[in-house]
């Protein structure tokens, strides 16, 4: 049973249910007949030009001429502009791009203009599409940026963005400054500890230049600028990365010791030591982070003599790396190594509150909570990797079909992956620094398989709009045999030739022999498929689509 087709059709069913049925696509041509005219679209990099698709369905015919009229409301600005064609795409020739009058062109001002298209072919056919598109004859914004400070140290901890905002004129490509524009500036941290981004604003001067506010930088970060506008003069978004300020650190040495080599949960462990630079001079006011297994870290600050002392409450059997540590916690200080020592071991673990289910689309979802076996109230401070595994007999041959994380949310993990028609599933946590290996009890998950046989159309070559009857037989696999499945709710879908989208057409119920009979009226060439989407006991069906040629 192909899993991919079930996923696609399951999504179709959801979309159809939300939209209330058949989705209507916008028309691509204004006039009936062999000539078709699509939507005219502005070339973003050269807004004095546009492209429009034009084609003919006349046998052996070809498009011979495409011209455009550009209007400012009802006033014609350009008439009879001949477009150059390449296949079905027709565009303004490079030597005829539209420009402002100040640049030697005919366009009176920046803004948006209506485009009308007239096309002819070598069979004598002519088509006109009024309002085929809109010419976005506006300035395209561009940004250039740089950092106000590229090298930071313990005495200079901030950086900003300076730059210039310009607008590129249609046609000529000239760049003009955008005065009085608001540019957004963002500092983005790249660390994994969830530090928030910070944003600010700067206003451009007469020459388009700007300087942003300064942002504190406490770890590896990037600064960037962005501008967006949509008015009669300027349209578009410009973004530019200013760079990553480098952080120069002062080298220090951290020494420390703990007053215990082992601790039970709830005991206080005192860690004491000192911070000095490489010349042996005490460093006052330095932040030091004290950690003990999976206990909540404590930050202390050195005194005038560079010494520190702090207490950390041990969390039994919640060890994430195997000991205690004292490390500098200042981004502008650097120690070659943290002071550390051993103190704890990984905790036994267990899965509880396990729930398992398999959907009609063969998607398996397993949820559970991962705990320390003898400390159920403790949280997980480092994500624990959990595997969803499958076995045909539930005893051997286990294989990994998906992964997830139990995190600091009570140890809850939920994994949803495409599974198999029948078999056993479990969650498996391999040994980590925090938890020992554990696995949930295997659970068998299955439903009754279904299939749509003998999909046929009453006619595979029809006139547009003619009714076609589609039939097929729905069967279920019971006791090793495919048997007719009656009273099954089935749905008819259509996929237009050249498209990947399936559209819901109608639905019905199978008769006592499992036969499904549904009708549709093809408007264009395409595939038709009858689909059964399962229920609480059955899987979705698969089947073969039938192609109908519309004459």
SULFEN-V80628 format. One line per field, one symbol per residue. psi: psi as a letter, one per 20 degrees, with the letter a starting at -180 (. if undefined). A space follows every 10 residues. Layout:
# SULFEN-V80628
psi->???
This chain:
# SULFEN-V80628
psi->opgghhgghh hgggghhhij bpppqqqiqh qqrhpppbpp ppohinjjrr qppprpjppj rqphppqqpp qncippgppk opqpqocipp rpqhjjqprq hijjaiphrq apqqpqppqq rjjjqpqpop liapommrpo qqpprrqhph pqaiinjqqa pqapprppqq fhjqpqqoqj qpppppppqj rjjkpqrpqa qqpqahjjqq prrqpqoirp rqprqqqpqm aigpprppqp phaopqopqp prppqrqqjq iqqrpiqppp pqbrpqriij pqoqjppppp qocjqpqppr pqahjjqrpq pppqopklpi ikarqoqqkp ijqpphqqpr rqhrrqqqrq prlpqqqprh jkppppqrpp qphjmiiqro hpppppppqq phijhrkpqp iqrappalkj jpppppqpbr hpaqqrppor prhgqrqqqr ppppprrpqq qoqlpqqhpi orqpiqpppp qrppqqoplj qpqqorkpoq qpqpoqpiqj ppppgrrapq ahjjppoqqr npirqaqqpp ppkrbiiqrq qrapqpppop .
